[in-house]
Amino acid sequence: MKIMGRRDKSKKAEKDALANEEIQQDEIVQEQDDSADQKPESQEVSAEEELQRKYDELNDKYLRLYSDFDNFRRRTSKEQLELINKAGEGVIKVLLPVIDDFERAIEHNENSEDPVVIKEGFQLIYSKFLKTLEGKGLKAMESKGKPFDTELHDAIANFPVEDKRQKEHVIEVAEKGYLLNDKVIRHAKVIVGQ
């Protein structure tokens, strides 16, 4: 057996220390390589997770917005129907007295033989009916003698005229036109001078 001296022991200790240091450095380098390999993977996974989270969030917002819009559309449609029904109800309520007048006139005319009284009765009812509708915004068009306007009139015929002032003007009204709150609801059917 060989006896080691101090020098030999210190050399062996140095060699062992260097070997341990190299092993430790190799382990550190290996750990760094492993962590470097794992970092992009974890970053990719987190990026995918982030994209998925954003997608889910946007999809949820879209679904909520779509649902809100659908509810809004249904609600406004229902409100519009209610408004139309109430408007119709209002017009009918104002016309009921006119119907009552017609019924009284019909009942009264069964026993009456005087045509002048019958005509006056119907003329009064007509005037009341027209005033009721005018109160709701209805207005008859004054078309005769006015220039022909395609926005207001429908020409059903052209008629030759000698007076140049009547050319392209309404010379006869076959059916009155009406405006409701200054909007055409029925075009006047007219004969135009040519």
CYANA upper distance limits for C-alpha pairs under 8 A (distance plus 0.5 A):
  4 MET  CA      8 ASP  CA      6.18
  4 MET  CA      9 LYS  CA      6.89
  5 GLY  CA      9 LYS  CA      6.67
  6 ARG  CA     10 SER  CA      6.67
  7 ARG  CA     11 LYS  CA      6.69
  8 ASP  CA     12 LYS  CA      6.58
  9 LYS  CA     13 ALA  CA      6.54
 10 SER  CA     14 GLU  CA      6.56
 11 LYS  CA     15 LYS  CA      6.63
 12 LYS  CA     16 ASP  CA      6.55
 13 ALA  CA     17 ALA  CA      6.46
 14 GLU  CA     18 LEU  CA      6.52
 15 LYS  CA     19 ALA  CA      6.54
 16 ASP  CA     20 ASN  CA      6.53
 17 ALA  CA     21 GLU  CA      6.48
 18 LEU  CA     22 GLU  CA      6.55
 19 ALA  CA     23 ILE  CA      6.62
 20 ASN  CA     24 GLN  CA      6.55
 21 GLU  CA     25 GLN  CA      6.54
 22 GLU  CA     26 ASP  CA      6.50
 23 ILE  CA     27 GLU  CA      6.62
 24 GLN  CA     28 ILE  CA      6.62
 25 GLN  CA     29 VAL  CA      6.55
 26 ASP  CA     30 GLN  CA      6.46
 27 GLU  CA     31 GLU  CA      6.52
 28 ILE  CA     32 GLN  CA      6.59
 29 VAL  CA     33 ASP  CA      6.61
 30 GLN  CA     34 ASP  CA      6.58
 31 GLU  CA     35 SER  CA      6.47
 32 GLN  CA     36 ALA  CA      6.36
 33 ASP  CA     37 ASP  CA      6.56
 34 ASP  CA     38 GLN  CA      6.67
 35 SER  CA     39 LYS  CA      6.47
 36 ALA  CA     40 PRO  CA      7.69
 37 ASP  CA     41 GLU  CA      7.57
 38 GLN  CA     42 SER  CA      6.58
 39 LYS  CA     43 GLN  CA      6.44
 40 PRO  CA     44 GLU  CA      6.33
 41 GLU  CA     45 VAL  CA      6.56
 42 SER  CA     46 SER  CA      6.47
 43 GLN  CA     47 ALA  CA      6.39
 44 GLU  CA     48 GLU  CA      6.53
 45 VAL  CA     49 GLU  CA      6.50
 46 SER  CA     50 GLU  CA      6.41
 47 ALA  CA     51 LEU  CA      6.62
 48 GLU  CA     52 GLN  CA      6.57
 49 GLU  CA     53 ARG  CA      6.54
 50 GLU  CA     54 LYS  CA      6.67
 51 LEU  CA     55 TYR  CA      6.52
 52 GLN  CA     56 ASP  CA      6.57
 53 ARG  CA     57 GLU  CA      6.60
 54 LYS  CA     58 LEU  CA      6.59
 55 TYR  CA     59 ASN  CA      6.45
 56 ASP  CA     60 ASP  CA      6.51
 57 GLU  CA     61 LYS  CA      6.77
 58 LEU  CA     62 TYR  CA      6.57
 59 ASN  CA     63 LEU  CA      6.65
 60 ASP  CA     64 ARG  CA      6.70
 61 LYS  CA     65 LEU  CA      6.56
 62 TYR  CA     66 TYR  CA      6.50
 63 LEU  CA     67 SER  CA      6.54
 64 ARG  CA     68 ASP  CA      6.57
 65 LEU  CA     69 PHE  CA      6.60
 66 TYR  CA     70 ASP  CA      6.59
 67 SER  CA     71 ASN  CA      6.65
 68 ASP  CA     72 PHE  CA      6.59
 69 PHE  CA     73 ARG  CA      6.59
 70 ASP  CA     74 ARG  CA      6.76
 71 ASN  CA     75 ARG  CA      6.56
 72 PHE  CA     76 THR  CA      6.58
 73 ARG  CA     77 SER  CA      6.57
 74 ARG  CA     78 LYS  CA      6.64
 75 ARG  CA     79 GLU  CA      6.63
 76 THR  CA     80 GLN  CA      6.45
 77 SER  CA     81 LEU  CA      6.82
 78 LYS  CA     82 GLU  CA      6.78
 79 GLU  CA     83 LEU  CA      6.57
 80 GLN  CA     84 ILE  CA      6.68
 81 LEU  CA     85 ASN  CA      6.65
 82 GLU  CA     86 LYS  CA      6.59
 83 LEU  CA     87 ALA  CA      6.55
 84 ILE  CA     88 GLY  CA      6.60
 85 ASN  CA     89 GLU  CA      6.55
 86 LYS  CA     90 GLY  CA      6.63
 87 ALA  CA     91 VAL  CA      6.91
 88 GLY  CA     92 ILE  CA      6.69
 89 GLU  CA     93 LYS  CA      6.63
 90 GLY  CA     94 VAL  CA      6.99
 91 VAL  CA     95 LEU  CA      6.83
 91 VAL  CA    136 LYS  CA      8.26
 92 ILE  CA     96 LEU  CA      6.72
 93 LYS  CA     97 PRO  CA      8.44
 94 VAL  CA     98 VAL  CA      8.42
 94 VAL  CA    132 THR  CA      7.40
 95 LEU  CA     99 ILE  CA      7.03
 95 LEU  CA    129 PHE  CA      7.82
 95 LEU  CA    132 THR  CA      7.75
 96 LEU  CA    100 ASP  CA      6.76
 97 PRO  CA    101 ASP  CA      6.72
 98 VAL  CA    102 PHE  CA      6.77
 98 VAL  CA    125 ILE  CA      7.15
 98 VAL  CA    128 LYS  CA      7.51
 98 VAL  CA    129 PHE  CA      6.54
 99 ILE  CA    103 GLU  CA      6.72
100 ASP  CA    104 ARG  CA      6.73
101 ASP  CA    105 ALA  CA      6.55
101 ASP  CA    125 ILE  CA      7.04
102 PHE  CA    106 ILE  CA      6.59
102 PHE  CA    122 PHE  CA      8.32
102 PHE  CA    125 ILE  CA      7.45
103 GLU  CA    107 GLU  CA      6.63
104 ARG  CA    108 HIS  CA      6.45
105 ALA  CA    109 ASN  CA      6.37
105 ALA  CA    118 ILE  CA      8.32
105 ALA  CA    121 GLY  CA      7.15
105 ALA  CA    122 PHE  CA      7.93
106 ILE  CA    110 GLU  CA      6.95
107 GLU  CA    111 ASN  CA      8.24
108 HIS  CA    112 SER  CA      7.03
109 ASN  CA    113 GLU  CA      7.86
109 ASN  CA    118 ILE  CA      6.99
112 SER  CA    118 ILE  CA      8.16
114 ASP  CA    118 ILE  CA      7.12
115 PRO  CA    119 LYS  CA      6.59
116 VAL  CA    120 GLU  CA      6.65
117 VAL  CA    121 GLY  CA      6.62
118 ILE  CA    122 PHE  CA      6.83
119 LYS  CA    123 GLN  CA      6.52
120 GLU  CA    124 LEU  CA      6.64
121 GLY  CA    125 ILE  CA      6.83
122 PHE  CA    126 TYR  CA      6.50
123 GLN  CA    127 SER  CA      6.66
124 LEU  CA    128 LYS  CA      6.70
125 ILE  CA    129 PHE  CA      6.54
126 TYR  CA    130 LEU  CA      6.60
127 SER  CA    131 LYS  CA      6.61
128 LYS  CA    132 THR  CA      6.63
129 PHE  CA    133 LEU  CA      6.88
130 LEU  CA    134 GLU  CA      6.57
131 LYS  CA    135 GLY  CA      6.55
132 THR  CA    136 LYS  CA      7.22
133 LEU  CA    137 GLY  CA      7.15
133 LEU  CA    138 LEU  CA      5.98
134 GLU  CA    138 LEU  CA      5.01
134 GLU  CA    139 LYS  CA      6.46
137 GLY  CA    179 LEU  CA      8.39
137 GLY  CA    180 LEU  CA      5.75
137 GLY  CA    181 ASN  CA      5.42
138 LEU  CA    178 TYR  CA      7.32
138 LEU  CA    179 LEU  CA      6.23
138 LEU  CA    180 LEU  CA      4.99
138 LEU  CA    181 ASN  CA      6.99
139 LYS  CA    178 TYR  CA      6.16
139 LYS  CA    179 LEU  CA      5.62
139 LYS  CA    180 LEU  CA      6.80
139 LYS  CA    181 ASN  CA      8.29
139 LYS  CA    182 ASP  CA      8.41
140 ALA  CA    176 LYS  CA      7.35
140 ALA  CA    177 GLY  CA      6.55
140 ALA  CA    178 TYR  CA      5.02
140 ALA  CA    179 LEU  CA      6.78
141 MET  CA    176 LYS  CA      7.13
141 MET  CA    177 GLY  CA      5.80
141 MET  CA    178 TYR  CA      5.98
141 MET  CA    179 LEU  CA      7.36
141 MET  CA    188 ALA  CA      7.96
142 GLU  CA    146 LYS  CA      8.37
143 SER  CA    170 VAL  CA      7.01
143 SER  CA    173 VAL  CA      7.51
143 SER  CA    188 ALA  CA      8.00
144 LYS  CA    169 HIS  CA      8.43
144 LYS  CA    170 VAL  CA      5.73
144 LYS  CA    171 ILE  CA      6.25
144 LYS  CA    172 GLU  CA      6.42
144 LYS  CA    173 VAL  CA      6.80
145 GLY  CA    166 GLN  CA      7.81
145 GLY  CA    169 HIS  CA      6.42
145 GLY  CA    170 VAL  CA      5.67
145 GLY  CA    171 ILE  CA      6.28
146 LYS  CA    169 HIS  CA      6.03
146 LYS  CA    170 VAL  CA      6.16
147 PRO  CA    168 GLU  CA      6.56
147 PRO  CA    169 HIS  CA      4.64
147 PRO  CA    170 VAL  CA      6.63
148 PHE  CA    153 HIS  CA      7.23
148 PHE  CA    168 GLU  CA      6.25
148 PHE  CA    169 HIS  CA      5.48
148 PHE  CA    170 VAL  CA      6.22
148 PHE  CA    192 VAL  CA      7.47
149 ASP  CA    153 HIS  CA      6.18
150 THR  CA    154 ASP  CA      6.99
151 GLU  CA    187 HIS  CA      8.35
152 LEU  CA    177 GLY  CA      8.02
152 LEU  CA    184 VAL  CA      7.40
152 LEU  CA    187 HIS  CA      5.80
152 LEU  CA    188 ALA  CA      6.97
153 HIS  CA    177 GLY  CA      8.05
153 HIS  CA    187 HIS  CA      5.59
153 HIS  CA    188 ALA  CA      5.24
153 HIS  CA    189 LYS  CA      6.48
153 HIS  CA    190 VAL  CA      7.04
154 ASP  CA    187 HIS  CA      6.60
154 ASP  CA    188 ALA  CA      6.42
154 ASP  CA    189 LYS  CA      5.32
154 ASP  CA    190 VAL  CA      6.60
155 ALA  CA    189 LYS  CA      6.39
155 ALA  CA    190 VAL  CA      5.53
155 ALA  CA    191 ILE  CA      6.25
155 ALA  CA    192 VAL  CA      6.95
156 ILE  CA    189 LYS  CA      6.66
156 ILE  CA    190 VAL  CA      6.37
156 ILE  CA    191 ILE  CA      6.38
157 ALA  CA    190 VAL  CA      7.70
157 ALA  CA    191 ILE  CA      5.41
157 ALA  CA    192 VAL  CA      6.87
158 ASN  CA    191 ILE  CA      6.14
158 ASN  CA    192 VAL  CA      5.32
158 ASN  CA    193 GLY  CA      6.28
158 ASN  CA    194 GLN  CA      6.38
159 PHE  CA    191 ILE  CA      7.25
159 PHE  CA    192 VAL  CA      6.56
159 PHE  CA    193 GLY  CA      5.49
159 PHE  CA    194 GLN  CA      6.03
160 PRO  CA    193 GLY  CA      6.21
160 PRO  CA    194 GLN  CA      5.15
161 VAL  CA    166 GLN  CA      7.31
161 VAL  CA    167 LYS  CA      7.31
161 VAL  CA    193 GLY  CA      6.19
161 VAL  CA    194 GLN  CA      6.45
163 ASP  CA    167 LYS  CA      7.66
165 ARG  CA    169 HIS  CA      8.25
166 GLN  CA    170 VAL  CA      7.91
166 GLN  CA    171 ILE  CA      7.51
166 GLN  CA    193 GLY  CA      6.22
166 GLN  CA    194 GLN  CA      8.31
167 LYS  CA    192 VAL  CA      7.99
167 LYS  CA    193 GLY  CA      5.20
167 LYS  CA    194 GLN  CA      5.54
168 GLU  CA    192 VAL  CA      6.55
168 GLU  CA    193 GLY  CA      5.90
168 GLU  CA    194 GLN  CA      6.57
169 HIS  CA    192 VAL  CA      6.12
169 HIS  CA    193 GLY  CA      6.11
170 VAL  CA    190 VAL  CA      6.81
170 VAL  CA    191 ILE  CA      6.38
170 VAL  CA    192 VAL  CA      5.12
170 VAL  CA    193 GLY  CA      6.80
171 ILE  CA    190 VAL  CA      8.08
171 ILE  CA    191 ILE  CA      6.38
171 ILE  CA    192 VAL  CA      6.15
171 ILE  CA    193 GLY  CA      6.44
172 GLU  CA    190 VAL  CA      6.29
172 GLU  CA    191 ILE  CA      5.61
172 GLU  CA    192 VAL  CA      7.68
173 VAL  CA    188 ALA  CA      7.60
173 VAL  CA    189 LYS  CA      6.66
173 VAL  CA    190 VAL  CA      4.98
173 VAL  CA    191 ILE  CA      6.83
174 ALA  CA    188 ALA  CA      8.15
174 ALA  CA    189 LYS  CA      5.92
174 ALA  CA    190 VAL  CA      5.95
174 ALA  CA    191 ILE  CA      7.76
175 GLU  CA    188 ALA  CA      6.15
175 GLU  CA    189 LYS  CA      5.49
175 GLU  CA    190 VAL  CA      7.49
176 LYS  CA    187 HIS  CA      8.03
176 LYS  CA    188 ALA  CA      5.32
176 LYS  CA    189 LYS  CA      7.18
177 GLY  CA    184 VAL  CA      8.24
177 GLY  CA    185 ILE  CA      8.22
177 GLY  CA    186 ARG  CA      5.56
177 GLY  CA    187 HIS  CA      5.15
177 GLY  CA    188 ALA  CA      4.19
177 GLY  CA    189 LYS  CA      7.65
178 TYR  CA    184 VAL  CA      6.62
178 TYR  CA    185 ILE  CA      6.35
178 TYR  CA    186 ARG  CA      5.72
178 TYR  CA    187 HIS  CA      7.27
178 TYR  CA    188 ALA  CA      7.84
179 LEU  CA    183 LYS  CA      5.58
179 LEU  CA    184 VAL  CA      4.94
179 LEU  CA    185 ILE  CA      6.03
179 LEU  CA    186 ARG  CA      7.54
180 LEU  CA    184 VAL  CA      6.89
180 LEU  CA    185 ILE  CA      6.77
